[in-house]
Amino acid sequence: MAPKAISADFPFESKYVEVHGSKIHYVDEGSGDPILFLHGNPTSSYLWRNIIPYLMPHGRCIALDLIGMGKSDKPDLDYRFFDHSKYVEGFIEKLDLSNLTLVIHDWGSALGFHYAMRHENNIKGIAFMEAMLKPIKWEDFPSKYRMGFKLFRAPGIGWFMISVMNVFVTKMLPQAIVRKLTAEEKDYYGSPYKTVNSRKPIRQWPCEIPIEGKPADVYEVISSYNQKLQESEVPKLLFFATPGGIIDSKTVDWCRQNLKNLKVVDIGDGIHFIQEDNPHLIGEELAKWFQDL
């Protein structure tokens, strides 16, 4: 049987809500208990386009664009982790989302875990993939990307590579997907970041990764939720791919040994943006798991 096609279409109605004086773009499909999809760098709600339809018959699917990203407003912020966290939590409050299931990836995972472990009584379940589970050392960083991220974090050159040359969108994103993105998909991902100023959030994110204890405040946050996750009984679903990007086989083993109430799903080939490689399997397994919560 031929594999199902991966669509470039984003067939959902755009909605906006004002949070802290800026408009957050989101889509809101289906009804029932809310399922909040959180993306990372340099993507948007578009990342979830082929997965949302699997969950729509079972719950209220909400996918937002982080502040400064996608179609959300671009206020003059530092775009640190804590700026994003403030807007995500403001969004959850504004939409009055309760009994919430989180579906999280990349920096969306750090934002989601941080929220969940401080509001556990509001969380029904957490599904995560290519997620930031713990602070890291440079030696833990995927060797293929280590030098690139060292340069991204360097003053001057990092700004030039990301803000001027736009390498995070044009090179990093497609290189971390097994299949080739279509021109339409590349265009959709790239359209919010046409100017140097619009790339400020993308530029800041690599500097927020807590590597060797720096930055200390983000290191503190991720260490804290890492501990709480190991104690939490909240149902968890981990998707992993091979070879993976930030979740390798060692991390999958760590999750199996340390996280309670965990289901693990192997999606096959994939690097970091695994929603672009096998969205149909992710959608099917997510829907099954969600219905059993």
Contacts in CASP RR format, 6 or more apart in sequence:
PFRMAT RR
TARGET T0000
AUTHOR 0000-0000-0000
METHOD contacts of the structure
MODEL  1
MAPKAISADFPFESKYVEVHGSKIHYVDEGSGDPILFLHGNPTSSYLWRN
IIPYLMPHGRCIALDLIGMGKSDKPDLDYRFFDHSKYVEGFIEKLDLSNL
TLVIHDWGSALGFHYAMRHENNIKGIAFMEAMLKPIKWEDFPSKYRMGFK
LFRAPGIGWFMISVMNVFVTKMLPQAIVRKLTAEEKDYYGSPYKTVNSRK
PIRQWPCEIPIEGKPADVYEVISSYNQKLQESEVPKLLFFATPGGIIDSK
TVDWCRQNLKNLKVVDIGDGIHFIQEDNPHLIGEELAKWFQDL
3 280 0 8 1.000
4 280 0 8 1.000
6 50 0 8 1.000
6 179 0 8 1.000
6 276 0 8 1.000
6 279 0 8 1.000
6 280 0 8 1.000
7 49 0 8 1.000
7 50 0 8 1.000
8 182 0 8 1.000
8 184 0 8 1.000
8 185 0 8 1.000
8 188 0 8 1.000
9 49 0 8 1.000
10 45 0 8 1.000
10 46 0 8 1.000
10 49 0 8 1.000
10 188 0 8 1.000
11 49 0 8 1.000
12 27 0 8 1.000
12 29 0 8 1.000
12 49 0 8 1.000
12 52 0 8 1.000
12 63 0 8 1.000
13 27 0 8 1.000
13 28 0 8 1.000
14 25 0 8 1.000
14 26 0 8 1.000
14 27 0 8 1.000
14 71 0 8 1.000
15 25 0 8 1.000
15 26 0 8 1.000
15 27 0 8 1.000
15 28 0 8 1.000
16 23 0 8 1.000
16 24 0 8 1.000
16 25 0 8 1.000
16 26 0 8 1.000
17 23 0 8 1.000
17 24 0 8 1.000
17 26 0 8 1.000
17 91 0 8 1.000
17 94 0 8 1.000
17 95 0 8 1.000
18 24 0 8 1.000
18 94 0 8 1.000
19 67 0 8 1.000
19 87 0 8 1.000
19 90 0 8 1.000
19 91 0 8 1.000
19 94 0 8 1.000
20 86 0 8 1.000
20 87 0 8 1.000
20 90 0 8 1.000
21 75 0 8 1.000
22 67 0 8 1.000
22 72 0 8 1.000
22 73 0 8 1.000
22 75 0 8 1.000
22 87 0 8 1.000
23 72 0 8 1.000
23 73 0 8 1.000
24 64 0 8 1.000
24 65 0 8 1.000
24 67 0 8 1.000
24 72 0 8 1.000
24 73 0 8 1.000
24 87 0 8 1.000
24 91 0 8 1.000
25 45 0 8 1.000
25 64 0 8 1.000
25 65 0 8 1.000
25 70 0 8 1.000
25 71 0 8 1.000
25 72 0 8 1.000
26 45 0 8 1.000
26 62 0 8 1.000
26 63 0 8 1.000
26 64 0 8 1.000
26 65 0 8 1.000
26 91 0 8 1.000
27 45 0 8 1.000
27 52 0 8 1.000
27 61 0 8 1.000
27 62 0 8 1.000
27 63 0 8 1.000
28 60 0 8 1.000
28 61 0 8 1.000
28 62 0 8 1.000
29 52 0 8 1.000
29 56 0 8 1.000
29 60 0 8 1.000
29 61 0 8 1.000
30 56 0 8 1.000
30 57 0 8 1.000
30 59 0 8 1.000
30 60 0 8 1.000
30 61 0 8 1.000
31 59 0 8 1.000
31 60 0 8 1.000
32 59 0 8 1.000
32 60 0 8 1.000
33 59 0 8 1.000
33 60 0 8 1.000
33 99 0 8 1.000
33 100 0 8 1.000
33 101 0 8 1.000
33 124 0 8 1.000
34 59 0 8 1.000
34 60 0 8 1.000
34 62 0 8 1.000
34 95 0 8 1.000
34 97 0 8 1.000
34 98 0 8 1.000
34 99 0 8 1.000
34 100 0 8 1.000
34 101 0 8 1.000
35 55 0 8 1.000
35 59 0 8 1.000
35 60 0 8 1.000
35 61 0 8 1.000
35 62 0 8 1.000
35 100 0 8 1.000
35 101 0 8 1.000
35 102 0 8 1.000
35 103 0 8 1.000
35 290 0 8 1.000
36 62 0 8 1.000
36 63 0 8 1.000
36 64 0 8 1.000
36 92 0 8 1.000
36 97 0 8 1.000
36 100 0 8 1.000
36 101 0 8 1.000
36 102 0 8 1.000
36 103 0 8 1.000
37 45 0 8 1.000
37 47 0 8 1.000
37 48 0 8 1.000
37 51 0 8 1.000
37 52 0 8 1.000
37 61 0 8 1.000
37 62 0 8 1.000
37 63 0 8 1.000
37 64 0 8 1.000
37 103 0 8 1.000
37 104 0 8 1.000
38 64 0 8 1.000
38 66 0 8 1.000
38 88 0 8 1.000
38 102 0 8 1.000
38 103 0 8 1.000
38 104 0 8 1.000
38 105 0 8 1.000
38 108 0 8 1.000
38 109 0 8 1.000
38 111 0 8 1.000
38 112 0 8 1.000
39 45 0 8 1.000
39 47 0 8 1.000
39 48 0 8 1.000
39 63 0 8 1.000
39 65 0 8 1.000
39 66 0 8 1.000
39 69 0 8 1.000
39 105 0 8 1.000
39 106 0 8 1.000
39 107 0 8 1.000
39 108 0 8 1.000
40 47 0 8 1.000
40 66 0 8 1.000
40 69 0 8 1.000
40 105 0 8 1.000
40 106 0 8 1.000
40 107 0 8 1.000
40 108 0 8 1.000
40 205 0 8 1.000
41 69 0 8 1.000
41 106 0 8 1.000
41 107 0 8 1.000
41 168 0 8 1.000
41 201 0 8 1.000
41 202 0 8 1.000
41 205 0 8 1.000
41 206 0 8 1.000
42 69 0 8 1.000
42 168 0 8 1.000
42 169 0 8 1.000
42 172 0 8 1.000
42 173 0 8 1.000
42 189 0 8 1.000
42 190 0 8 1.000
42 193 0 8 1.000
42 202 0 8 1.000
42 205 0 8 1.000
43 69 0 8 1.000
43 106 0 8 1.000
43 173 0 8 1.000
43 189 0 8 1.000
43 273 0 8 1.000
44 65 0 8 1.000
44 66 0 8 1.000
44 69 0 8 1.000
44 70 0 8 1.000
44 71 0 8 1.000
44 189 0 8 1.000
44 192 0 8 1.000
45 63 0 8 1.000
45 64 0 8 1.000
45 65 0 8 1.000
45 70 0 8 1.000
46 70 0 8 1.000
46 188 0 8 1.000
46 189 0 8 1.000
47 105 0 8 1.000
47 273 0 8 1.000
47 275 0 8 1.000
47 276 0 8 1.000
48 63 0 8 1.000
48 103 0 8 1.000
48 275 0 8 1.000
49 279 0 8 1.000
50 275 0 8 1.000
50 279 0 8 1.000
50 280 0 8 1.000
50 283 0 8 1.000
51 103 0 8 1.000
51 275 0 8 1.000
51 279 0 8 1.000
51 282 0 8 1.000
51 283 0 8 1.000
51 286 0 8 1.000
52 61 0 8 1.000
52 63 0 8 1.000
54 280 0 8 1.000
54 283 0 8 1.000
54 284 0 8 1.000
54 286 0 8 1.000
54 287 0 8 1.000
55 61 0 8 1.000
55 283 0 8 1.000
55 286 0 8 1.000
55 287 0 8 1.000
55 290 0 8 1.000
57 287 0 8 1.000
58 287 0 8 1.000
58 290 0 8 1.000
58 291 0 8 1.000
59 290 0 8 1.000
62 95 0 8 1.000
62 97 0 8 1.000
64 72 0 8 1.000
64 88 0 8 1.000
64 91 0 8 1.000
65 71 0 8 1.000
65 72 0 8 1.000
65 192 0 8 1.000
66 72 0 8 1.000
66 84 0 8 1.000
66 87 0 8 1.000
66 88 0 8 1.000
66 107 0 8 1.000
66 108 0 8 1.000
66 111 0 8 1.000
66 201 0 8 1.000
67 73 0 8 1.000
67 74 0 8 1.000
67 75 0 8 1.000
67 77 0 8 1.000
67 79 0 8 1.000
67 83 0 8 1.000
67 84 0 8 1.000
67 87 0 8 1.000
67 201 0 8 1.000
68 74 0 8 1.000
68 75 0 8 1.000
68 77 0 8 1.000
68 79 0 8 1.000
68 192 0 8 1.000
68 198 0 8 1.000
68 200 0 8 1.000
68 201 0 8 1.000
69 192 0 8 1.000
69 201 0 8 1.000
69 202 0 8 1.000
70 191 0 8 1.000
70 192 0 8 1.000
71 192 0 8 1.000
74 197 0 8 1.000
74 198 0 8 1.000
74 200 0 8 1.000
74 201 0 8 1.000
77 83 0 8 1.000
78 204 0 8 1.000
79 200 0 8 1.000
79 201 0 8 1.000
79 203 0 8 1.000
79 204 0 8 1.000
79 205 0 8 1.000
80 204 0 8 1.000
80 208 0 8 1.000
81 107 0 8 1.000
81 110 0 8 1.000
81 111 0 8 1.000
81 208 0 8 1.000
81 217 0 8 1.000
81 218 0 8 1.000
81 221 0 8 1.000
82 217 0 8 1.000
84 107 0 8 1.000
84 111 0 8 1.000
85 111 0 8 1.000
85 114 0 8 1.000
85 115 0 8 1.000
88 111 0 8 1.000
88 112 0 8 1.000
88 115 0 8 1.000
89 115 0 8 1.000
92 100 0 8 1.000
92 115 0 8 1.000
97 122 0 8 1.000
98 122 0 8 1.000
99 122 0 8 1.000
99 124 0 8 1.000
100 122 0 8 1.000
100 123 0 8 1.000
100 124 0 8 1.000
100 125 0 8 1.000
101 123 0 8 1.000
101 124 0 8 1.000
101 125 0 8 1.000
101 126 0 8 1.000
101 127 0 8 1.000
101 290 0 8 1.000
101 293 0 8 1.000
102 112 0 8 1.000
102 115 0 8 1.000
102 116 0 8 1.000
102 123 0 8 1.000
102 125 0 8 1.000
102 126 0 8 1.000
102 127 0 8 1.000
102 128 0 8 1.000
103 127 0 8 1.000
103 128 0 8 1.000
103 286 0 8 1.000
104 111 0 8 1.000
104 112 0 8 1.000
104 113 0 8 1.000
104 126 0 8 1.000
104 127 0 8 1.000
104 128 0 8 1.000
104 129 0 8 1.000
104 131 0 8 1.000
105 128 0 8 1.000
105 129 0 8 1.000
105 130 0 8 1.000
105 131 0 8 1.000
105 273 0 8 1.000
105 275 0 8 1.000
106 130 0 8 1.000
106 131 0 8 1.000
106 132 0 8 1.000
106 246 0 8 1.000
106 272 0 8 1.000
107 132 0 8 1.000
107 205 0 8 1.000
107 208 0 8 1.000
109 128 0 8 1.000
109 129 0 8 1.000
109 130 0 8 1.000
109 131 0 8 1.000
109 132 0 8 1.000
109 133 0 8 1.000
110 131 0 8 1.000
110 132 0 8 1.000
110 218 0 8 1.000
110 221 0 8 1.000
110 222 0 8 1.000
110 225 0 8 1.000
112 126 0 8 1.000
113 126 0 8 1.000
113 128 0 8 1.000
113 131 0 8 1.000
113 132 0 8 1.000
113 133 0 8 1.000
113 222 0 8 1.000
113 225 0 8 1.000
113 229 0 8 1.000
114 221 0 8 1.000
114 222 0 8 1.000
114 225 0 8 1.000
116 123 0 8 1.000
116 126 0 8 1.000
116 225 0 8 1.000
116 232 0 8 1.000
116 234 0 8 1.000
117 224 0 8 1.000
117 225 0 8 1.000
117 228 0 8 1.000
117 229 0 8 1.000
117 232 0 8 1.000
120 228 0 8 1.000
120 232 0 8 1.000
120 234 0 8 1.000
123 234 0 8 1.000
124 234 0 8 1.000
124 235 0 8 1.000
124 293 0 8 1.000
125 234 0 8 1.000
125 235 0 8 1.000
125 236 0 8 1.000
125 237 0 8 1.000
125 293 0 8 1.000
126 234 0 8 1.000
126 235 0 8 1.000
126 236 0 8 1.000
126 237 0 8 1.000
127 236 0 8 1.000
127 237 0 8 1.000
127 238 0 8 1.000
127 239 0 8 1.000
127 286 0 8 1.000
127 289 0 8 1.000
127 290 0 8 1.000
128 236 0 8 1.000
128 237 0 8 1.000
128 238 0 8 1.000
128 239 0 8 1.000
129 238 0 8 1.000
129 239 0 8 1.000
129 240 0 8 1.000
129 241 0 8 1.000
129 247 0 8 1.000
129 274 0 8 1.000
129 275 0 8 1.000
129 282 0 8 1.000
130 241 0 8 1.000
130 244 0 8 1.000
130 245 0 8 1.000
130 246 0 8 1.000
130 247 0 8 1.000
130 272 0 8 1.000
130 273 0 8 1.000
130 274 0 8 1.000
131 238 0 8 1.000
131 246 0 8 1.000
131 247 0 8 1.000
132 209 0 8 1.000
132 222 0 8 1.000
132 246 0 8 1.000
133 226 0 8 1.000
133 229 0 8 1.000
133 247 0 8 1.000
133 251 0 8 1.000
133 254 0 8 1.000
133 255 0 8 1.000
134 222 0 8 1.000
134 223 0 8 1.000
134 226 0 8 1.000
135 210 0 8 1.000
135 211 0 8 1.000
135 213 0 8 1.000
135 219 0 8 1.000
135 222 0 8 1.000
135 223 0 8 1.000
135 226 0 8 1.000
136 209 0 8 1.000
136 210 0 8 1.000
136 211 0 8 1.000
137 211 0 8 1.000
137 212 0 8 1.000
138 146 0 8 1.000
138 150 0 8 1.000
138 211 0 8 1.000
138 212 0 8 1.000
141 149 0 8 1.000
141 211 0 8 1.000
142 245 0 8 1.000
142 246 0 8 1.000
142 248 0 8 1.000
145 172 0 8 1.000
145 245 0 8 1.000
149 206 0 8 1.000
149 209 0 8 1.000
149 211 0 8 1.000
151 157 0 8 1.000
151 158 0 8 1.000
151 161 0 8 1.000
152 158 0 8 1.000
152 161 0 8 1.000
152 162 0 8 1.000
152 168 0 8 1.000
152 206 0 8 1.000
152 207 0 8 1.000
153 206 0 8 1.000
153 207 0 8 1.000
153 209 0 8 1.000
153 211 0 8 1.000
158 203 0 8 1.000
158 206 0 8 1.000
159 203 0 8 1.000
161 167 0 8 1.000
161 168 0 8 1.000
162 168 0 8 1.000
162 199 0 8 1.000
162 202 0 8 1.000
162 203 0 8 1.000
162 206 0 8 1.000
163 196 0 8 1.000
163 199 0 8 1.000
163 200 0 8 1.000
163 202 0 8 1.000
163 203 0 8 1.000
164 196 0 8 1.000
166 193 0 8 1.000
166 199 0 8 1.000
168 199 0 8 1.000
168 202 0 8 1.000
168 203 0 8 1.000
168 206 0 8 1.000
169 189 0 8 1.000
169 190 0 8 1.000
169 193 0 8 1.000
169 199 0 8 1.000
169 202 0 8 1.000
170 186 0 8 1.000
173 181 0 8 1.000
173 189 0 8 1.000
173 273 0 8 1.000
174 180 0 8 1.000
174 181 0 8 1.000
174 186 0 8 1.000
175 271 0 8 1.000
176 245 0 8 1.000
176 271 0 8 1.000
176 272 0 8 1.000
176 273 0 8 1.000
177 270 0 8 1.000
177 271 0 8 1.000
177 272 0 8 1.000
177 273 0 8 1.000
177 276 0 8 1.000
177 277 0 8 1.000
178 269 0 8 1.000
178 270 0 8 1.000
178 271 0 8 1.000
178 277 0 8 1.000
179 276 0 8 1.000
179 277 0 8 1.000
181 189 0 8 1.000
181 276 0 8 1.000
185 276 0 8 1.000
192 198 0 8 1.000
193 199 0 8 1.000
193 202 0 8 1.000
207 215 0 8 1.000
208 215 0 8 1.000
208 218 0 8 1.000
209 218 0 8 1.000
210 218 0 8 1.000
210 219 0 8 1.000
210 222 0 8 1.000
210 223 0 8 1.000
213 219 0 8 1.000
229 259 0 8 1.000
230 258 0 8 1.000
230 259 0 8 1.000
230 260 0 8 1.000
231 260 0 8 1.000
232 259 0 8 1.000
232 260 0 8 1.000
232 261 0 8 1.000
233 260 0 8 1.000
233 261 0 8 1.000
234 261 0 8 1.000
235 261 0 8 1.000
235 263 0 8 1.000
235 289 0 8 1.000
235 293 0 8 1.000
236 259 0 8 1.000
236 260 0 8 1.000
236 261 0 8 1.000
236 262 0 8 1.000
236 263 0 8 1.000
237 262 0 8 1.000
237 263 0 8 1.000
237 264 0 8 1.000
237 265 0 8 1.000
237 285 0 8 1.000
237 286 0 8 1.000
237 289 0 8 1.000
238 247 0 8 1.000
238 252 0 8 1.000
238 255 0 8 1.000
238 259 0 8 1.000
238 262 0 8 1.000
238 263 0 8 1.000
238 264 0 8 1.000
238 265 0 8 1.000
239 265 0 8 1.000
239 267 0 8 1.000
239 274 0 8 1.000
239 282 0 8 1.000
239 285 0 8 1.000
240 247 0 8 1.000
240 251 0 8 1.000
240 252 0 8 1.000
240 264 0 8 1.000
240 265 0 8 1.000
240 266 0 8 1.000
240 267 0 8 1.000
241 247 0 8 1.000
241 266 0 8 1.000
241 267 0 8 1.000
241 268 0 8 1.000
241 269 0 8 1.000
241 270 0 8 1.000
241 271 0 8 1.000
241 274 0 8 1.000
241 277 0 8 1.000
241 278 0 8 1.000
242 249 0 8 1.000
242 266 0 8 1.000
242 268 0 8 1.000
242 269 0 8 1.000
242 270 0 8 1.000
243 270 0 8 1.000
243 271 0 8 1.000
244 270 0 8 1.000
244 271 0 8 1.000
244 272 0 8 1.000
244 274 0 8 1.000
245 271 0 8 1.000
245 272 0 8 1.000
246 272 0 8 1.000
252 264 0 8 1.000
255 262 0 8 1.000
255 264 0 8 1.000
256 262 0 8 1.000
256 264 0 8 1.000
263 289 0 8 1.000
265 281 0 8 1.000
265 282 0 8 1.000
265 285 0 8 1.000
267 274 0 8 1.000
267 277 0 8 1.000
267 278 0 8 1.000
267 281 0 8 1.000
267 282 0 8 1.000
268 278 0 8 1.000
269 277 0 8 1.000
269 278 0 8 1.000
270 277 0 8 1.000
270 278 0 8 1.000
271 277 0 8 1.000
274 282 0 8 1.000
275 282 0 8 1.000
END
